[in-house]
Each structure stands twice: as C-alpha cells, then as structure tokens.
C-alpha cells in the first residue's frame, strides 16, 4: 500500500487529485488552507472539524467535517411553520 501524495503529479499542473474529481457526491474538498478566500479555509472556519489523533500533536493535512443540520450526532432542526398556522 502506498501513502497518499494528494496526486502531486496532477496538482502541480493545476488539476485536482483524482479522488476529488471522481467523488460522485462532492464530499471531498481540496485546496489551500492558508488562502482565506478558499473553500477549504471557509470550511475550517465555519464547520465542525474532526482531526484523527489530534492529541498526538501531529500537524493535520486531512480533516473530517460535517454540518450541524441533519447530523446524526445532534437533534434535527425543527421545520419552520408558516405564520398564521398552529
């Protein structure tokens, strides 16, 4: 088994890693965390992020994130009822 190189041969020529391009749900994101205008930086600022083995003190390059809405770890958000009903 080979360690992931984030498809360095592809990213050097301006393409996305293969796993990002072929992901059917668009759930994989790739970008520059140091660029405040990037999608990845936005996700790290606004979403709940989990890092594997964070307690070991490694510098992460892979993050897991999820939205509060629809998460199985929190109660679902109640639907908003139109005014005048109830």
N, C-alpha and C positions, 0 to 999 in steps of 0.2 A: 504494500500500500504506500502511495506517495502522499506527502503532505501537500495541502492546497497552497498554490502560489498565486491565487487570485488571477490566474491566467495572465501572467505578466507579459507573455508574448502578444496577447490581444490588447491589453490596456495601454501598452506602450505606443500602439498605433491608433489610439483613440476609440477602441471598441470596448464593450462591456465584457466581463467574464461570461463564459458560456452558460453557467448555471443561472445567471441573471437574465440572459437573453431567452432561454428556453423555459423559464418558470411560467407555467400556464396561469397562475393566479396573481402574478406580480408581487408576490410576498417577499422576494429578495430585493434588497436595495444595495447599491454600491456607489461610493462617492468619497469626497474629501471631507473628513470631519473638521478640518481646520478652516474650511471656507464657510463663513457664517451664512451665505446665501444658498448653500447646497441642501438638497433634500435630506441627506443623512444628518447634517447638523440640525436641521429642523426637528427631525425625529428624536434625536438625542436630547433636545431641549424640551419637547412637548409630550413625549410618550413615556410610558413606564418601560424602563430598560432593565434587562437582566444580563449579568455577565457571569459566565461559568468560572468557578474557582476564584472569585474576586478576593476572597480572604487570603489567598496565597501571595498577593501583591504583584501579579503579572500585569503587564500593560496590554489591555484587550485590543484586539483588532476585529473582533467578531461580537456583535451584540444581538440579543434577542429582545424584541419589543412587542407590545400588544396594546390595543386600545382599551380604555375603560368600558366603552359601550360594547355590550354583547360578550364581555369576558365571563368565562365560567367561574372566575375567582371572586366576582362581585355580584351583587344583586342586579338584575336587569333594570334598565332605566324605564320608569313607567311612561306609557304613552301620554301625550298631552291631549286633553279633551277639548274640543271646540267650546268657545264661550256660549253660554245660554243653555248648555246641557248639564245634566247631573241630577 
